[in-house]
Amino acid sequence: MSGRQHVIRSRKHPVAGCGLQDASCSLQVAGSRLQDTAARLNGAGRGCWRIILALFLLLHGFMVNTSFGQRVSATLTKEKIVIGEQTILEINVEGVTADMIQIDFVFPDTANHLEVLDHKREPGGHSVLIYTATITSFDSGYWELPPMEMILTDQRKLSTERIGLSVVPVDVSHLVD
């Protein structure tokens, strides 16, 4: 039996001259306020836990996607070249030092109509490695350099995304016979 039901029963049987009826009304109001406050706090607690859980899941997903602070980005100096022209592929690896690498990026000589003319690795500052590769193609079309992978000493893998390059033919329409 709840306190509210008990208060209502006490109102029906007031003791004469002792003010029990007034006291029961005060208790009823106080009990009602206490229940309303408890309900608000309980609802706020659920909302608070939902926010904390959402933040945890968001941060956990972020940590998993960034592989404990390591980040790999790859860009081309030109995304569109003429046949035989060169572009530079730059790969930045953040949060990795040379001693953390078990298997480094392997640059193929050729890959999908693209040729890698030369490549090198340079330190780019504190825990940053910069790889550059000179790339060309002698076939017109849209060609993709496949993802390249690095394996760290703790067996985690870091890889680049596919990188596309448009190769267009040389415009000879303006040449005179």
N, C-alpha and C positions, 0 to 999 in steps of 0.2 A: 504494500500500500504506500503510495507516494505521500510526501509531506503536504502537498496541496489538498489531497483528499482528506487528510487528517484535519487540516485547518478548516475545511468546509464543514466537517462533522462537528468540530468544536464550536463553530458559529451557531449551529442549531441548538446547542445545549449550553448557553452561557450561564455562568455562575453569578447569581445576583450580587451586586454591590462590589465585585472585585475587578471589574473592568476587563474580564476575559474576552468579551466580544470585541472590544477595541484592540486588545493585544492580538487577537486572532486575525483581525483585518490587517494590522501592521505586519504580522508574520506572512500573511498571504501576499501582500504587495512586495515585501522583501524577497519572498521565495520566488515570485514571478520574475522580479528583476534579476535575481541570481540565475534563474534558468535561462533568461534571455541573454545575459552576459556569457554564460557558459556556452550557449549555442553559437554566439558570435565568435568566441574564442576558438571553439572547436572547428567552425567553418574556416576561420582565418588560419588555423594550424594546418588544415588540409591544403589550403591554397599555398601556404608557405612551403610545405613539403613538396608540393607539385613543382613549384618554382625551383627549389633546390635540386630535385630530381632532373628537371629539364636542363638546368645549367650543368649538372654533372655529365649527363649524356652528351650534351653539346661539346663540352671540353674534352671528354673522353674520345669522341669521334675526331676532334681536331688533332689530338695527340696521336691517334692511330694514323691519320692521313699524312701527318708531317714526319712520321718516322723518328720521333724523339728529337725534333729540331733540325733534322737534315732536310734540305730542299734542293731540288734539281730543276733548273730551267734551261731551255735551249732556244736560241734565236738565230735567225739568218740576217746578215747585213742587207741582203736583197732577197726578196721572195719571188722575184721575176727577173730572169736573165735571158740574154740572147745566146744562141748556141755558141759554145766555146768560151763564153765569159765566165768569170769566177765570182764566187760569193764566199763569205766566211761564216762558218757555223761556229757559234760560241755557246759553250755549255758551262754554266755556273753551278758549282756544287757548294752549298753553304752548310756549315756545321760539321765538316769533315776535314781531317788533316791527313797527310800522306801516310802516316803510320797506322791509320785506321782502315786502310784499303787492303783487302786480300786479293781481289781480282779487279783490275782497273778496266775502264771502258776500252773496248776493242774497236778500232776504226777499220772498217773493211776498205780494201783498195777500190772495189766497185760494189755498188748496191742499187739495184733497180734503175738502171740507166744513168746513175750518178757516179762520178769518179772522185775519190778523195786524193788530192794531190799531195798534201802534207798535213801533219797534225802535231800538236805539242801541248804540254801541260805546264801551267805556270802557277805559282802561288799568288793569290789575289788579296792577301791580307790575313787577318786572324781567322782561322778555320774556314777559309774560302779557297777553293781551287777553281781555276779557269782553264778550260780546254778550248783550243781553237783548231779548226780544220778548214782547209781551203778546198772548196767543192766546185766542180764544173760538170757540164753534160754536153754531149754532142748529138743528142736526140731531142727533138722538140716534143713537148707534151707536159703533163703534170706528173711529177715523180715524187714519191715519198721516201724519205730516209727512214728505215725501220727504227724502232726504239733501241737504244743502247743501254746496257746494264752494267752496273758496278756492284761488286759484292764486298761488304765490309767484313772485318775480322770476326764480328759477332754473328755472322751469317745473314744479316739483313741485306736486302737488295734495294738499290736505288736505280731508277731507270728514267730515261727521257721519254717524252711523248713522241709520236710520229711527227715528222716535220716535212711539209710539202714545199716543193719548188716548181714554179712554172718556167719552162724553157721554151722560148719562142724562136722561130727561124729568123735569120738575118733578112732584113728588108732590102731587096735588090731592085725594087721597082724604079728607083731614081737613077740607077746606073745607065750610062749611054753605051751603045754598042761600039 
